[in-house]
């Protein structure tokens, strides 16, 4: 029998058993117990993900900031980043990372200039914890660094620069109107337009040097950059560059619009002298001409004729002395240029006073086709940048202004002038008489190197071209600040473009200058073509195609009324030839509207307008930054 106490024990055991076996509600208890570690795990994951996202965005904003700062940075000797670059960098960072995003606060960004002319930055942002804050986790400050730089591939840069007379003026049109002389390196006299204060050519000098600085700031020791220069007006001074390649590049004879002596003319009144006691033989021996041939250095000669006088005094003869001067025939004349092209002083074959000539280096182009349309795949010799010279038709000719004469509207003209040596005009002097009439004959019968012709730009010969080569900043500075980097002459865009393309073409006679460096890819090739004026040829200018008024090498039988159109056609043909050779062409119109021709010459999107010296400098900077490849380096 079960006792009462035993029954109580049984009931208690049964209740505990039931409780032990009852699992209802256990999950809630377990969840309550596990909530704390689970919350910590989830919170850690969420806040870690936030930190990752914030850091990625912070790095992107930092990169964007230094890229903008580097693009805007002005190259200078300053160790600090200029204000504009700092502002651009900060604005770009702020646009890409907004304070408060992902609950961030205390966001900062500091751009700075590196010692090698790049832009670096440091950015930070405080990220408050969210869920982990319940576990007393502290806020996290994220820090990132960044750097942007321009990288330059191996590059060949050819500057084709307009140095015509208007470049001596300011962009506002202020000109001095004066012309000065200077002495070239070969001792000959050159002419230049006197620069106004703040002239365009002074702005060009600064822009070129700043361009160089921008590129130089972005190359590493393995990068190669070569520079070349062509300054142009109505011709280009490329003679030395051609001669250095091979003297045979230049002809040994050429025909110029010149003059030659065809006979004697009386030079004033004659006089007579009587001689007595002379035999017939003695008397006859006194007849003749002195000098026997040619003229003296004063351009004079004397003709002695004899007359026997029938008088009581037998043996008397009378000598008539007639001063002479030369009769010149103005016409095309072929001269030997074999010594003239060496640069040595030679006798001027169009004079008789012992004058010497030395070649300044400017050239007349080789044969061409007179046309207003051209096929870029079938260009005439002067427009073909790759054609090697093989005969006189494809060789270049030295410009010889000393022997080039204007003769008015005459095919030929015999003229003796008003003096014994008709080489200087009678005042007032005016070049370019359309017709030969009366007194204008004396004004016309002068060589193209006459001072008035040069000072007015009817003949100009500027600075020698500089072939592609590695140049230091001092080299570039010496080039643009040289005594012969001057403004003078008329605007012929085709002359500059022809020679700029010829000197950078990878397959032309200067191909060795632009060849790839050993073990490297071919360089990127660029032409920067800068002009401050529209095409403005003149038929009476003696330039790269001779004197069009007589030679008609550009217009042919079509006449010169459309001379500008013919030169524009040559210009555009050569621009196309450059681009066909994978040469990128930048064009800058300096105070000059970007005409259809200038825009068409440029590679797509590479035509710039600059209104003054400051915007010219900016245009050069923009081009330099395009050539340098902007990238993130950290």
C-alpha positions as CSV (number, residue, x, y, z in Angstrom):
1,X,0.0,0.0,0.0
2,X,1.2,3.4,-0.9
3,X,1.5,5.7,2.0
4,X,0.5,9.4,1.8
5,X,4.0,10.7,1.7
6,X,4.8,8.3,-1.0
7,X,1.9,9.5,-3.1
8,X,3.2,13.1,-2.7
9,X,6.6,12.1,-4.0
10,X,5.1,10.3,-6.9
11,X,3.1,13.4,-7.8
12,X,6.2,15.6,-7.6
13,X,8.2,13.3,-9.7
14,X,5.5,13.2,-12.3
15,X,5.3,17.0,-12.5
16,X,9.1,17.4,-12.9
17,X,9.0,14.8,-15.5
18,X,6.3,16.6,-17.4
19,X,8.3,19.8,-17.2
20,X,11.4,18.0,-18.3
21,X,9.6,16.6,-21.3
22,X,7.8,19.8,-22.2
23,X,9.9,21.8,-24.8
24,X,7.4,24.4,-25.7
25,X,8.9,28.0,-25.4
26,X,12.5,26.8,-25.5
27,X,13.1,28.6,-28.9
28,X,12.2,32.0,-27.4
29,X,14.5,31.4,-24.5
30,X,17.3,30.4,-26.8
31,X,16.7,33.3,-29.1
32,X,16.8,35.6,-26.1
33,X,20.1,34.1,-25.0
34,X,21.6,34.2,-28.6
35,X,20.3,37.7,-29.5
36,X,23.4,39.5,-28.1
37,X,26.1,37.6,-30.1
38,X,23.9,37.6,-33.2
39,X,23.4,41.3,-33.0
40,X,27.1,41.8,-32.7
41,X,27.8,39.7,-35.8
42,X,25.2,41.4,-37.9
43,X,26.2,44.9,-36.8
44,X,29.8,44.1,-37.5
45,X,29.0,43.0,-41.0
46,X,26.8,46.0,-41.7
47,X,29.2,48.5,-40.4
48,X,32.2,46.8,-42.1
49,X,30.3,47.0,-45.4
50,X,29.6,50.7,-44.8
51,X,33.3,51.3,-44.1
52,X,34.2,49.5,-47.3
53,X,31.7,51.4,-49.4
54,X,32.7,54.8,-47.8
55,X,36.4,54.1,-48.4
56,X,35.9,53.2,-52.1
57,X,33.9,56.3,-52.6
58,X,36.4,58.4,-50.7
59,X,39.2,57.0,-52.9
60,X,37.3,57.8,-56.0
61,X,36.6,61.3,-54.9
62,X,40.3,61.8,-53.9
63,X,41.3,60.5,-57.4
64,X,38.8,62.9,-59.1
65,X,40.1,65.8,-57.1
66,X,43.8,65.3,-57.9
67,X,42.9,64.7,-61.6
68,X,41.1,68.0,-61.7
69,X,43.9,69.7,-59.8
70,X,46.6,68.4,-62.1
71,X,44.6,69.4,-65.2
72,X,44.3,72.9,-63.9
73,X,47.8,73.2,-62.4
74,X,50.1,75.8,-63.8
75,X,53.7,74.6,-64.2
76,X,56.0,76.9,-62.2
77,X,58.9,76.9,-59.8
78,X,56.6,77.3,-56.8
79,X,56.6,74.4,-54.3
80,X,52.9,75.0,-53.5
81,X,49.9,74.3,-55.6
82,X,48.4,77.4,-57.3
83,X,45.1,78.7,-56.0
84,X,43.1,77.8,-59.1
85,X,44.3,74.2,-59.1
86,X,43.6,73.9,-55.4
87,X,40.0,75.2,-55.9
88,X,39.4,72.9,-58.9
89,X,40.7,69.9,-57.0
90,X,38.6,70.7,-53.9
91,X,35.4,71.3,-56.0
92,X,35.8,68.0,-57.8
93,X,36.3,66.1,-54.6
94,X,33.3,67.8,-53.0
95,X,31.2,67.0,-56.0
96,X,32.1,63.3,-55.7
97,X,31.9,62.9,-51.9
98,X,29.2,64.8,-50.0
99,X,29.6,65.1,-46.2
100,X,26.8,63.3,-44.5
101,X,26.6,60.5,-47.1
102,X,26.4,57.2,-45.2
103,X,26.3,59.4,-42.0
104,X,29.9,60.4,-42.5
105,X,31.2,63.6,-40.9
106,X,34.4,65.5,-40.5
107,X,35.3,65.0,-44.2
108,X,38.5,66.6,-45.4
109,X,40.6,66.7,-48.6
110,X,44.0,68.4,-49.0
111,X,45.6,68.6,-52.4
112,X,49.3,69.5,-52.7
113,X,52.0,69.8,-55.3
114,X,54.7,67.2,-55.5
115,X,58.4,67.8,-56.1
116,X,58.1,66.5,-59.6
117,X,55.3,68.8,-60.7
118,X,52.4,66.4,-60.0
119,X,49.3,66.7,-57.7
120,X,48.9,64.4,-54.7
121,X,46.1,64.4,-52.2
122,X,45.0,63.1,-48.7
123,X,41.4,62.6,-47.9
124,X,39.7,61.5,-44.7
125,X,36.2,60.9,-43.4
126,X,34.8,60.0,-40.0
127,X,32.3,57.1,-40.1
128,X,30.2,56.7,-37.0
129,X,29.2,53.2,-36.1
130,X,25.5,52.2,-36.3
131,X,24.6,48.9,-34.8
132,X,28.0,48.4,-33.2
133,X,27.5,51.5,-31.3
134,X,25.4,49.4,-28.9
135,X,28.5,47.5,-28.1
136,X,30.4,50.7,-27.5
137,X,32.4,50.4,-30.8
138,X,34.2,53.7,-31.5
139,X,33.8,55.8,-34.7
140,X,36.3,54.9,-37.5
141,X,38.3,57.6,-39.4
142,X,39.1,56.4,-43.0
143,X,42.2,57.9,-44.7
144,X,43.2,57.5,-48.4
145,X,46.0,59.0,-50.5
146,X,46.0,59.7,-54.2
147,X,48.2,61.2,-56.9
148,X,47.6,62.3,-60.6
149,X,50.2,62.9,-63.2
150,X,50.4,63.5,-66.9
151,X,52.4,60.8,-68.7
152,X,53.9,61.5,-72.2
153,X,54.7,58.8,-74.7
154,X,57.6,59.2,-77.0
155,X,56.6,62.3,-78.9
156,X,57.8,64.4,-81.8
157,X,56.5,68.0,-81.8
158,X,56.8,70.3,-84.8
159,X,55.9,74.0,-84.2
160,X,54.9,75.8,-87.4
161,X,54.8,79.5,-86.4
162,X,53.6,82.5,-88.3
163,X,56.2,85.2,-87.9
164,X,54.8,87.7,-90.4
165,X,54.8,91.5,-89.9
166,X,51.6,91.7,-87.9
167,X,53.0,89.5,-85.2
168,X,55.0,92.6,-84.1
169,X,51.7,94.3,-83.2
170,X,49.6,93.8,-80.1
171,X,46.4,91.7,-80.2
172,X,44.6,95.0,-79.9
173,X,46.1,96.1,-83.2
174,X,48.7,98.6,-81.9
175,X,51.8,98.6,-84.2
176,X,54.9,100.7,-84.2
177,X,55.0,100.8,-88.0
178,X,58.8,101.0,-87.8
179,X,61.3,98.5,-89.4
180,X,64.8,97.8,-88.0
181,X,67.8,95.9,-89.2
182,X,69.7,93.1,-87.5
183,X,72.7,91.0,-88.4
184,X,72.2,87.3,-89.2
185,X,74.7,84.7,-88.1
186,X,76.2,84.6,-91.5
187,X,76.9,88.4,-91.4
188,X,74.1,89.4,-93.8
189,X,71.6,92.1,-92.9
190,X,68.1,91.1,-92.0
191,X,65.0,93.3,-91.5
192,X,62.3,93.1,-88.8
193,X,59.2,94.9,-87.9
194,X,59.8,96.8,-84.6
195,X,57.7,95.1,-81.8
196,X,55.1,97.0,-79.9
197,X,55.0,96.6,-76.1
198,X,53.1,93.4,-75.4
199,X,53.4,92.3,-79.0
200,X,51.9,89.0,-80.2
201,X,55.3,87.6,-80.9
202,X,56.4,88.2,-77.3
203,X,53.2,86.3,-76.2
204,X,54.2,83.5,-78.6
205,X,57.7,83.2,-77.0
206,X,56.1,82.9,-73.5
207,X,53.5,80.4,-74.7
208,X,56.1,78.1,-76.4
209,X,58.2,78.0,-73.2
210,X,55.2,77.3,-71.0
211,X,54.2,74.5,-73.4
212,X,57.7,73.0,-73.0
213,X,57.4,73.3,-69.2
214,X,54.1,71.5,-69.1
215,X,55.4,68.6,-71.2
216,X,58.7,68.5,-69.3
217,X,56.9,68.3,-66.0
218,X,55.2,65.1,-67.0
219,X,57.9,62.9,-68.5
220,X,60.0,60.2,-66.8
221,X,63.5,59.3,-67.6
222,X,62.4,56.7,-70.1
223,X,60.3,59.2,-72.2
224,X,61.7,60.8,-75.3
225,X,60.4,64.1,-76.6
226,X,61.8,65.9,-79.7
227,X,61.0,69.4,-80.8
228,X,61.3,71.1,-84.2
229,X,60.5,74.6,-85.4
230,X,59.4,76.1,-88.7
231,X,58.9,79.9,-88.8
232,X,57.2,81.1,-92.0
233,X,56.1,84.1,-94.0
234,X,56.2,84.0,-97.8
235,X,59.0,81.5,-97.6
236,X,60.9,79.2,-95.2
237,X,64.6,79.3,-94.3
238,X,65.3,75.6,-94.8
239,X,68.5,75.9,-96.9
240,X,70.9,74.8,-94.2
241,X,68.7,71.9,-93.2
242,X,68.6,70.7,-96.8
243,X,72.3,71.3,-97.4
244,X,73.3,69.5,-94.2
245,X,71.4,66.4,-95.4
246,X,73.2,66.6,-98.8
247,X,74.5,69.4,-100.9
248,X,72.9,67.7,-103.9
249,X,69.5,68.5,-102.5
250,X,70.0,72.0,-103.9
251,X,70.5,72.8,-107.6
252,X,73.8,74.0,-109.0
253,X,72.1,76.5,-111.4
254,X,68.7,78.2,-111.5
255,X,66.9,80.8,-113.5
256,X,66.0,84.1,-111.9
257,X,64.1,87.2,-113.0
258,X,67.2,89.2,-113.3
259,X,69.2,91.2,-115.9
260,X,72.4,91.1,-118.0
261,X,74.4,93.6,-120.0
262,X,73.6,93.6,-123.7
263,X,75.6,96.7,-124.8
264,X,76.8,100.2,-124.2
265,X,74.9,103.4,-123.8
266,X,76.2,107.0,-123.8
267,X,76.8,108.5,-120.4
268,X,76.8,112.2,-120.8
269,X,78.6,114.5,-123.2
270,X,81.8,113.7,-125.1
271,X,84.9,115.7,-125.2
272,X,87.8,116.0,-127.6
273,X,91.5,116.2,-127.4
274,X,93.9,117.1,-130.1
275,X,97.3,115.5,-130.4
276,X,100.1,116.6,-132.7
277,X,103.2,115.0,-133.9
278,X,101.5,111.6,-134.1
279,X,102.0,109.1,-136.8
280,X,99.0,107.4,-138.3
281,X,99.9,104.3,-136.4
282,X,100.1,106.2,-133.1
283,X,96.9,108.0,-133.8
284,X,95.0,104.8,-134.7
285,X,96.4,103.1,-131.5
286,X,94.7,105.6,-129.3
287,X,91.2,104.5,-130.6
288,X,89.3,101.8,-128.8
289,X,87.4,101.2,-125.5
290,X,88.6,101.2,-121.9
291,X,88.2,98.8,-120.4
292,X,88.2,96.6,-123.5
293,X,85.3,94.5,-122.3
294,X,82.8,95.0,-119.5
295,X,82.9,98.0,-117.2
296,X,84.9,99.3,-114.2
297,X,83.7,98.9,-110.7
298,X,82.0,102.3,-111.0
299,X,80.0,101.0,-114.0
300,X,81.8,103.3,-116.4
301,X,83.7,102.9,-119.6
302,X,85.0,105.3,-122.3
303,X,84.9,105.0,-126.0
304,X,87.8,106.6,-127.8
305,X,87.3,107.4,-131.5
306,X,90.0,109.1,-133.7
307,X,89.7,111.7,-136.4
308,X,92.7,112.9,-138.4
309,X,92.7,116.6,-138.8
310,X,93.6,118.0,-142.2
311,X,95.7,121.0,-141.2
312,X,99.0,122.6,-141.9
313,X,100.4,120.6,-139.0
314,X,100.5,117.2,-140.4
315,X,100.4,114.4,-137.9
316,X,97.6,116.0,-135.8
317,X,94.7,113.7,-134.7
318,X,91.7,114.4,-132.6
319,X,90.5,111.8,-130.0
320,X,86.8,111.9,-129.0
321,X,86.2,110.6,-125.5
322,X,82.6,109.3,-125.0
323,X,81.7,108.1,-121.5
324,X,79.7,104.9,-121.5
325,X,77.4,103.1,-119.2
326,X,75.9,99.6,-119.5
327,X,72.6,98.8,-121.2
328,X,70.9,96.2,-119.1
329,X,68.3,93.8,-120.4
330,X,65.9,92.8,-117.7
331,X,64.7,89.2,-118.3
332,X,65.1,85.7,-116.9
333,X,68.8,84.8,-116.6
334,X,70.3,81.5,-115.5
335,X,73.1,81.7,-113.0
336,X,75.6,79.2,-111.5
337,X,74.5,78.6,-107.9
338,X,77.1,75.9,-107.1
339,X,79.1,78.2,-104.9
340,X,76.3,80.5,-103.8
341,X,74.5,77.5,-102.1
342,X,77.5,76.8,-99.9
343,X,76.9,80.1,-98.1
344,X,80.2,81.6,-99.2
345,X,80.3,85.1,-100.5
346,X,80.3,85.2,-104.3
347,X,80.3,87.9,-106.9
348,X,76.8,89.3,-107.7
349,X,76.5,88.4,-111.4
350,X,73.8,91.0,-111.9
351,X,76.2,93.9,-111.0
352,X,79.6,95.1,-112.1
353,X,80.8,97.0,-109.0
354,X,82.3,94.0,-107.3
355,X,79.4,93.5,-104.9
356,X,79.3,90.2,-103.1
357,X,76.3,88.0,-102.2
358,X,75.8,85.4,-99.5
359,X,72.9,83.1,-99.2
360,X,70.7,83.7,-96.2
361,X,69.2,80.2,-96.5
362,X,65.7,80.7,-97.8
363,X,64.6,78.5,-100.6
364,X,62.5,78.4,-103.7
365,X,60.4,75.3,-104.0
366,X,60.9,72.5,-106.5
367,X,58.6,72.0,-109.4
368,X,54.9,72.2,-108.9
369,X,51.6,71.9,-110.6
370,X,49.5,75.0,-111.0
371,X,46.1,73.9,-109.8
372,X,43.3,74.7,-107.4
373,X,42.5,71.0,-106.7
374,X,44.9,68.2,-105.6
375,X,44.7,64.5,-104.9
376,X,46.3,63.7,-101.6
377,X,47.5,60.3,-103.1
378,X,49.1,61.9,-106.1
379,X,50.7,65.2,-105.1
380,X,53.1,67.3,-107.1
381,X,56.8,67.4,-105.9
382,X,56.4,70.5,-103.8
383,X,53.4,69.0,-101.9
384,X,54.8,65.5,-101.6
385,X,56.5,65.4,-98.2
386,X,58.1,62.1,-98.9
387,X,59.6,62.6,-102.3
388,X,63.4,62.4,-102.4
389,X,65.1,64.8,-104.8
390,X,66.6,63.0,-107.9
391,X,66.9,65.8,-110.5
392,X,66.7,69.5,-110.9
393,X,62.9,69.3,-111.1
394,X,62.7,67.7,-107.6
395,X,65.5,69.7,-106.0
396,X,65.3,73.0,-104.2
397,X,66.6,76.3,-105.4
398,X,68.4,79.0,-103.3
399,X,66.5,82.3,-103.1
400,X,68.8,85.0,-104.5
401,X,67.2,88.4,-103.9
402,X,70.3,90.2,-104.9
403,X,69.8,89.1,-108.6
404,X,66.0,89.1,-108.6
405,X,64.6,92.3,-110.2
406,X,61.2,93.7,-110.9
407,X,60.8,95.1,-114.4
408,X,57.2,96.2,-114.5
409,X,54.8,94.6,-117.0
410,X,57.4,93.8,-119.5
411,X,58.5,90.5,-120.8
412,X,62.0,91.9,-121.4
413,X,63.2,95.5,-121.0
414,X,66.4,97.2,-122.1
415,X,67.3,100.0,-119.7
416,X,70.3,102.1,-118.9
417,X,69.0,104.2,-116.1
418,X,69.8,107.7,-115.1
419,X,73.2,106.9,-113.7
420,X,76.2,104.9,-114.6
421,X,75.1,102.0,-112.3
422,X,71.3,101.8,-112.2
423,X,70.8,99.7,-109.1
424,X,69.1,102.3,-106.8
425,X,65.8,104.0,-107.4
426,X,65.0,107.7,-107.7
427,X,62.9,108.9,-104.8
428,X,60.0,108.6,-104.1
429,X,60.4,104.9,-104.2
430,X,57.3,102.7,-104.8
431,X,57.5,99.0,-105.5
432,X,55.0,97.2,-107.5
433,X,54.3,99.4,-110.5
434,X,51.8,97.5,-112.6
435,X,53.2,98.9,-115.8
436,X,56.5,100.2,-116.9
437,X,56.0,103.8,-117.9
438,X,58.4,106.8,-117.8
439,X,59.9,107.7,-114.5
440,X,58.6,104.5,-112.8
441,X,61.2,102.6,-114.8
442,X,63.9,103.8,-112.4
443,X,61.8,102.9,-109.4
444,X,61.4,99.4,-110.7
445,X,64.9,98.6,-111.8
446,X,66.2,97.5,-108.4
447,X,66.9,94.1,-106.9
448,X,64.6,92.5,-104.4
449,X,67.2,92.8,-101.6
450,X,66.9,96.6,-101.8
451,X,66.1,98.0,-98.4
452,X,62.6,99.3,-99.4
453,X,61.7,95.9,-100.8
454,X,62.8,94.1,-97.6
455,X,61.4,96.6,-95.1
456,X,58.0,96.5,-96.8
457,X,58.0,92.7,-96.8
458,X,58.3,92.1,-100.6
459,X,61.2,89.9,-99.7
460,X,61.7,88.4,-96.2
461,X,63.9,85.6,-95.0
462,X,63.4,84.6,-91.4
463,X,64.9,82.3,-88.9
464,X,66.4,79.0,-90.1
465,X,64.2,75.9,-89.4
466,X,65.2,73.7,-86.5
467,X,65.1,70.0,-87.2
468,X,63.5,67.6,-84.8
469,X,65.8,67.0,-81.8
470,X,65.8,66.6,-78.1
471,X,66.0,70.1,-76.7
472,X,66.5,71.5,-73.3
473,X,64.5,74.4,-72.0
474,X,67.6,76.6,-72.7
475,X,67.6,75.4,-76.3
476,X,64.0,76.3,-76.7
477,X,64.5,79.7,-75.0
478,X,67.5,80.4,-77.2
479,X,65.5,79.7,-80.3
480,X,62.4,81.9,-79.5
481,X,64.6,84.7,-78.1
482,X,67.2,84.7,-80.8
483,X,68.0,87.9,-82.7
484,X,66.4,86.5,-85.9
485,X,63.2,85.2,-84.3
486,X,61.4,88.3,-85.7
487,X,58.3,89.4,-87.5
488,X,58.3,90.5,-91.1
489,X,56.6,89.6,-94.4
490,X,53.3,88.4,-95.7
491,X,51.1,85.4,-94.7
492,X,51.5,82.2,-96.8
493,X,50.1,79.3,-94.7
494,X,51.0,76.8,-97.4
495,X,54.7,77.5,-97.1
496,X,54.7,76.8,-93.4
497,X,52.6,73.7,-93.6
498,X,54.6,72.2,-96.5
499,X,57.8,72.4,-94.5
500,X,56.3,71.4,-91.1
501,X,54.9,68.2,-92.7
502,X,58.1,67.5,-94.7
503,X,60.2,67.7,-91.6
504,X,58.1,65.4,-89.4
505,X,57.0,62.9,-92.0
506,X,58.1,59.4,-91.0
507,X,59.0,58.5,-94.6
508,X,60.5,61.7,-96.0
509,X,64.0,63.0,-96.4
510,X,64.1,63.8,-92.7
511,X,62.8,60.4,-91.6
512,X,65.8,59.7,-89.5
513,X,65.0,62.7,-87.3
514,X,61.6,61.2,-86.4
515,X,62.4,57.5,-86.3
516,X,61.5,55.4,-83.3
517,X,64.0,55.2,-80.5
518,X,65.7,51.8,-80.3
519,X,63.5,49.2,-78.8
520,X,60.5,51.7,-78.6
521,X,57.3,52.1,-80.5
522,X,57.1,54.9,-83.1
523,X,56.6,58.3,-81.5
524,X,53.3,60.2,-81.5
525,X,53.7,63.0,-84.0
526,X,52.1,66.4,-83.7
527,X,52.1,69.7,-85.6
528,X,51.1,72.8,-83.8
529,X,50.2,75.4,-86.4
530,X,49.8,79.0,-85.2
531,X,48.9,82.0,-87.3
532,X,47.6,85.5,-86.6
533,X,46.3,86.2,-90.1
534,X,44.4,84.9,-93.0
535,X,46.1,83.8,-96.2
536,X,47.4,87.0,-98.0
537,X,49.6,86.2,-101.0
538,X,50.8,89.0,-103.3
539,X,51.8,88.5,-106.9
540,X,54.8,90.8,-106.6
541,X,56.3,89.2,-103.5
542,X,59.5,87.3,-104.1
543,X,58.9,84.1,-102.1
544,X,59.0,80.3,-102.1
545,X,57.5,80.1,-105.6
546,X,59.6,82.9,-107.1
547,X,57.7,86.0,-108.1
548,X,54.2,84.9,-109.2
549,X,53.8,88.0,-111.4
550,X,56.4,86.6,-113.8
551,X,56.9,82.9,-112.8
552,X,53.3,81.8,-112.5
553,X,54.2,78.6,-110.8
554,X,51.1,78.6,-108.6
555,X,48.4,79.9,-110.9
556,X,49.8,79.1,-114.4
557,X,47.8,80.5,-117.3
558,X,44.8,81.1,-115.1
559,X,46.3,84.5,-113.9
560,X,46.7,85.8,-110.5
561,X,43.2,87.1,-109.8
562,X,42.4,84.0,-107.7
563,X,45.9,83.7,-106.2
564,X,44.5,83.3,-102.6
565,X,42.3,80.4,-103.6
566,X,45.3,78.6,-105.2
567,X,47.4,79.0,-102.1
568,X,44.6,77.9,-99.9
569,X,44.2,74.7,-102.0
570,X,47.9,74.0,-101.5
571,X,47.6,74.6,-97.8
572,X,44.6,72.2,-97.4
573,X,46.3,69.6,-99.6
574,X,49.3,69.6,-97.3
575,X,47.2,69.5,-94.1
576,X,45.5,66.4,-95.6
577,X,48.9,64.9,-96.4
578,X,50.0,65.4,-92.8
579,X,46.9,63.7,-91.3
580,X,47.2,60.9,-93.9
581,X,50.6,60.1,-92.2
582,X,49.0,59.8,-88.8
583,X,50.3,63.3,-87.7
584,X,47.8,65.0,-85.5
585,X,47.4,68.7,-86.4
586,X,46.5,71.4,-83.9
587,X,45.6,74.8,-85.3
588,X,45.6,78.1,-83.3
589,X,44.1,81.3,-84.7
590,X,45.7,84.1,-82.8
591,X,43.4,87.1,-83.0
592,X,42.4,85.5,-86.3
593,X,39.0,84.1,-87.0
594,X,39.1,80.4,-87.5
595,X,38.4,80.4,-91.2
596,X,37.0,77.4,-93.0
597,X,40.5,76.5,-94.2
598,X,42.1,76.7,-90.7
599,X,39.3,74.6,-89.2
600,X,39.5,72.1,-92.0
601,X,43.3,71.8,-91.6
602,X,43.1,70.8,-88.0
603,X,42.5,67.3,-86.8
604,X,38.9,66.9,-85.5
605,X,38.3,69.1,-82.5
606,X,41.8,70.5,-82.5
607,X,41.2,74.0,-83.8
608,X,41.6,76.8,-81.2
609,X,40.9,80.5,-81.1
610,X,43.1,82.8,-79.0
611,X,42.1,86.5,-78.7
612,X,45.2,87.8,-76.8
613,X,48.5,86.7,-75.3
614,X,46.9,85.2,-72.2
615,X,44.5,83.0,-74.2
616,X,47.3,82.1,-76.6
617,X,49.2,80.7,-73.6
618,X,46.1,78.9,-72.4
619,X,45.6,77.3,-75.9
620,X,49.2,76.1,-75.8
621,X,48.6,74.7,-72.3
622,X,45.5,72.9,-73.3
623,X,47.2,71.3,-76.3
624,X,50.2,70.2,-74.1
625,X,47.7,68.6,-71.6
626,X,46.1,66.7,-74.4
627,X,49.4,65.5,-75.6
628,X,50.3,64.4,-72.1
629,X,48.2,61.5,-71.0
630,X,46.5,62.3,-67.6
631,X,46.2,59.3,-65.3
632,X,46.1,58.2,-61.7
633,X,49.5,57.1,-60.5
634,X,48.6,56.1,-56.9
